[in-house]
Amino acid sequence: MPRIEIYTTQWCPFCTAAKRLLVTKGAAFEETDVSGDHTKRTEMMQRANGRYTVPQIFIDGRHIGGCDDLHALDRAGKLDPLLAA
């Protein structure tokens, strides 16, 4: 199974939706809460090409994007192959 990393904040509904989709797919993920942590948020922004919104999702080091991007991959049938890699 690929390594899935997701940067989140505590009260973000988009973070919850992204995590819910990954859970329904049976995908384990590592969550990094950037709430109030400037160092972690800066790290996230550097990895996500300047994006500062959460969630920011990475699969095997590849930047997927946010919640909408994750759901778009799923609708296009492209998420399951990434999760099966």
C-alpha positions in Angstrom: 0.0 0.0 0.0 1.3 3.5 -0.8 2.3 6.0 1.8 -0.5 8.6 2.2 0.1 11.8 4.0 -2.5 14.4 4.8 -2.0 17.8 6.4 -5.1 18.9 8.3 -6.5 21.3 10.9 -8.7 20.4 13.8 -12.1 21.8 12.6 -11.8 21.6 8.9 -14.9 20.0 7.2 -12.9 19.4 4.0 -10.2 17.5 6.0 -12.9 15.4 7.5 -14.4 14.6 4.0 -11.0 13.7 2.5 -10.2 11.4 5.5 -13.6 9.8 5.2 -13.1 9.0 1.5 -9.7 7.5 2.3 -11.2 5.4 5.1 -14.0 4.1 2.9 -11.3 3.1 0.4 -9.5 1.2 3.2 -6.4 3.4 2.9 -4.2 4.0 5.9 -2.8 7.5 6.1 -0.5 9.6 8.2 -2.2 12.8 9.5 -0.2 15.9 10.4 -2.2 18.6 12.2 -0.9 22.0 11.3 -3.3 23.9 13.6 -1.3 26.7 15.2 2.0 25.1 14.1 3.8 27.5 11.9 6.7 25.2 11.2 4.5 22.3 10.0 2.3 24.6 7.9 5.4 26.1 6.3 6.6 22.5 5.5 3.2 21.7 4.0 3.2 24.9 1.9 6.7 24.1 0.6 5.7 20.6 -0.4 2.4 21.8 -1.9 3.9 24.4 -4.2 2.7 27.3 -2.0 -0.8 26.0 -1.3 -1.8 27.0 2.2 -5.3 25.6 2.5 -6.0 22.3 4.1 -6.2 19.5 3.5 -3.1 18.9 1.4 -2.7 15.3 0.4 0.4 13.4 -0.8 0.5 9.8 -2.1 4.0 8.3 -2.2 5.4 11.8 -2.2 3.2 13.0 -5.1 1.2 16.0 -4.4 -2.5 15.2 -5.0 -4.0 18.5 -3.8 -6.9 19.1 -1.6 -10.2 17.5 -0.9 -11.8 18.5 -4.2 -8.8 17.2 -6.1 -9.0 13.9 -4.2 -12.7 13.5 -4.9 -12.1 14.4 -8.6 -9.5 11.7 -8.9 -12.0 9.2 -7.4 -14.8 10.3 -9.8 -12.4 9.9 -12.7 -11.5 6.4 -11.6 -7.9 7.4 -11.0 -7.8 7.2 -7.2 -8.1 3.4 -6.8 -5.0 2.7 -9.0 -3.0 5.1 -6.9 -4.1 3.4 -3.7 -3.4 0.0 -5.1 0.2 0.8 -6.1 
